[in-house]
C-alpha cells in the first residue's frame, strides 16, 4: 500500500484515500487522524482501521450538509460498519482493539493484515456509499 510507505498510520491512510478520491487535501485532518492509529497509540483501544473508517463515513456522508449533528443515515452506516468489522478482522465481535487484530506484539505478518484490512474497510465504505446512493457526496 503506497501510503503506508509514506509513514502514515491506518486511520490516516483511510482518510488520505477518501480525500484523494475527492481531489481534496486537508493537512489538519490528516494530522488529527494520527491519534487513532495503533489503537489510539497504545494498541489496547479500538483498532484505528475501525475508527478511521467511521471518520471517513462521517466525512463522506456529511459532505455538503449544513445542519448540526449527524445525518440519520450515518448512524445506520456506522452500525453496518461495526457489524462487518469483527469478521473482516477475524476477531470476536467484542474484541476490536488493535491488539486483538494484530496480536500483542505486532509482526511484519500482522502489519500486512492491517494493510489488507485498510483496503477492505475502504471497499466496504464505498460499497455502503453506493448502496445508499451517496457516492456523489463522497466523490
C-alpha positions in Angstrom: 0.0 0.0 0.0 1.7 3.2 -1.2 0.5 5.4 1.7 2.0 3.2 4.4 5.4 3.7 2.8 4.9 7.4 3.4 4.8 6.7 7.2 1.0 7.1 7.6 -0.9 5.0 10.1 -4.1 3.1 9.2 -6.6 5.8 10.1 -4.5 8.4 8.2 -4.4 6.1 5.1 -8.2 5.7 5.1 -8.7 9.5 5.2 -5.9 10.1 2.6 -7.7 7.7 0.3 -11.0 9.4 0.7 -9.5 12.9 0.3 -7.6 11.8 -2.8 -10.7 10.3 -4.3 -12.4 13.7 -3.7 -9.5 15.6 -5.2 -9.0 17.4 -1.9 -6.4 17.7 0.8 -6.7 18.6 4.5 -3.4 18.5 6.3 -5.0 19.4 9.7 -7.4 16.4 9.4 -4.5 14.2 8.4 -2.5 15.2 11.4 -5.6 14.7 13.7 -6.1 11.2 12.4 -2.7 10.1 13.6 -4.2 10.0 17.1 -6.3 7.0 16.1 -3.6 4.8 14.7 -2.3 1.7 16.6 -5.4 1.7 18.8 -5.0 5.3 19.9 -1.3 4.7 20.2 -1.5 2.1 22.9 -2.7 -0.9 20.9 -5.3 -1.5 23.6 -8.0 0.8 22.3 -10.3 0.3 19.3 -8.4 -0.5 16.0 -7.6 2.5 14.0 -9.0 0.9 10.9 -12.4 0.8 12.5 -12.3 4.3 14.0 -10.7 5.7 10.8 -13.4 4.1 8.7 -16.0 5.6 10.9 -14.4 9.0 10.4 -14.3 8.6 6.6 -18.0 7.7 6.6 -18.7 10.9 8.6 -16.6 12.9 6.2 -18.4 11.4 3.1 -21.9 11.3 4.4 -21.8 14.7 5.9 -20.3 16.4 2.9 -22.4 19.4 2.0 -24.8 19.1 4.9 -25.1 22.3 6.9 -27.3 21.2 9.8 -25.5 20.3 13.1 -25.4 16.7 14.2 -25.1 13.6 12.2 -27.4 12.7 9.3 -29.7 9.9 10.3 -28.3 7.6 7.6 -24.8 7.9 9.2 -26.0 6.0 12.3 -27.2 3.2 10.1 -24.0 3.0 8.1 -21.9 3.1 11.3 -23.9 0.2 12.7 -23.2 -1.8 9.5 -19.5 -0.9 9.7 -19.4 -2.2 13.3 -21.2 -5.4 12.4 -18.9 -6.0 9.4 -15.6 -5.3 11.1 -15.0 -8.3 13.5 -15.5 -10.8 10.7 -13.2 -8.9 8.4 -10.6 -8.5 11.2 -11.1 -12.2 12.2 -11.8 -11.2 15.8 -14.7 -12.0 18.2 -17.4 -9.3 18.0 -16.4 -7.8 21.4 -12.7 -7.7 20.6 -11.9 -4.9 18.2 -8.8 -3.5 19.8 -5.6 -3.1 17.8 -4.0 -5.8 19.9 -7.0 -8.2 19.2 -6.5 -7.6 15.5 -2.7 -7.7 15.3 -1.7 -9.7 18.4 0.1 -8.4 21.5 3.4 -7.9 19.6 2.8 -6.7 16.0 5.0 -8.5 13.4 5.5 -8.0 9.7 2.8 -10.6 9.0 0.3 -8.9 11.3 1.1 -5.5 9.9 0.4 -6.9 6.5 -3.0 -8.0 7.8 -3.5 -4.3 8.8 -2.9 -3.2 5.2 -5.3 -5.8 3.9 -7.9 -4.6 6.5 -7.4 -1.0 5.5 -8.1 -1.8 1.8 -11.1 -4.0 2.8 -12.5 -1.2 5.0 -12.3 1.3 2.2 -14.0 -1.1 -0.1 -16.8 -1.5 2.5 -17.1 2.2 2.8 -17.5 2.6 -1.0 -20.0 -0.3 -1.1 -22.1 1.4 1.6 -21.9 4.7 -0.2 -23.1 3.0 -3.4 -25.9 1.1 -1.6 -27.2 4.3 0.0 -26.8 6.1 -3.4 -24.5 8.6 -1.8 -21.4 8.3 -4.0 -21.9 11.8 -5.4 -21.4 13.2 -1.8 -18.2 11.4 -1.2 -16.6 11.8 -4.6 
